[in-house]
Amino acid sequence: MEYSDDSSKTGNAGRIEVTEKAGLEPAFKAAALAMTEPGQISEPIQTSYGYHIIKMIERRPGMTPSFDNVKASLMQTLQANYQRRVKDTLLSDLRADDPSFNSEAMQSFRARFAQPQ
């Protein structure tokens, strides 16, 4: 840290939490996630911000939410996906069919339900 010219280090002491979802540059994220042992130091990595050397301080296991915490959201997503697939299938089937009309039935329908003018 004594040789860093990164102005953001004052707020975080140079520590960055790296996760799969972290919005970091790909080269930096890949190098950080490839590290396996606390204390391990990376080779220099170049990003658009400059060069970096990463030291792994600790590895924490990922947090997996419990099923009870995500059940409602999962059900809502699954139902929406199912409804969309059914709708898309029905619309596709309707568009694929060659509609043909029974002209006699259509004339009978018109005669029966025609509005007087």
N, C-alpha and C positions, 0 to 999 in steps of 0.2 A: 504494500500500500504506500510505502514511502516514495516510490517512484511513479506513482500513478498521477496522471493529470485529469482524471475523470472527476468532474465537479459533483456528480451524483453520489460519490462515495461519502460525502459528509453526512448525508441522511441515512445511509444504509451500511456504512463502514465497509463498503465494497462487497457486501454479501447479497447474493441473488438467489432466490428460491427457483430452482429449475424443475418444471413439470412438463409432461407431454403437451399440455394445453397452454403452456406459457408462451406469451407473444414475443419470443426472442428470435434473433436471426438464426436461420437454419444451421449454419456452421457452428455457431456458439452452442446452440441447444444440443446438436448431435454430439459434440465433443463432451459436453457436460454429462449427458445421459449415458455416454459410453464408459464413464469412469465407474469403477466398482468398489474401491476401497477408500475409506476416510484417510486423509493425508496425501492421497495421490495428487500429483501435479501434472497438468497437461503440457503438451508441446504448445508453442505459440499458435494462436488461432487468429486469422484475419477476418474482420467484418467491416461493414461500411463505417463503423465508429473507430476503427483502428485495430491494433493488435491486442490480444488478451492472453493471459496465462491464468488457467483455472486451477484452484486448489479445492478438492472436495473436503468439506468439513464434516458432513454426516450424510447418511442416506436414511430417509424415513420411508416406511412402507406407505404405499398409496392408501387412501381412505376409500373404502367401498361402502356406499350407503346400504342400509338394511333394506330388505324387500318391503317391509311395512312402510318405510319412508318414501319409496318410489312406486308403490303399487298403484295408487290412483293415477299418477301421471302415465305409467305404463299402460294401464287399461284405456285411458283416454286416447293415447297415441295408437294403440292397437285397433280400437274401435273406429277411429277416424281413417286409418289405413284400410281397414276392411270395407268400410262404407265407400271409400273412394274407388277401391278395386271393383266392387259390385257395380257401382254406377258406371265406371269406365267400360266394364264388360257389357252391361246392358246397352249403353249408347253405341258401342262398337257393333253389337249384334243388330241393333236397329238400323244403323247406317249401312250394314252389309246386306240386309234383306232388300229384295227388289219388291217394293210395295205394289201390289196390284189391287184394284178395286172391283167390287162387284157393282157394275153400273146400275143394274136393276135395283139392288138394295139401296144404292145411293139415291136414286130417283124416288123410291118409296119413302125413304127417310125425309127427303126434301119436301115431298108432297104432304107428309104427315105433320111436319114441324115447321113448315114455312110460315112466316109472319105475314099477315094480310097487309097489303100496301095501301 
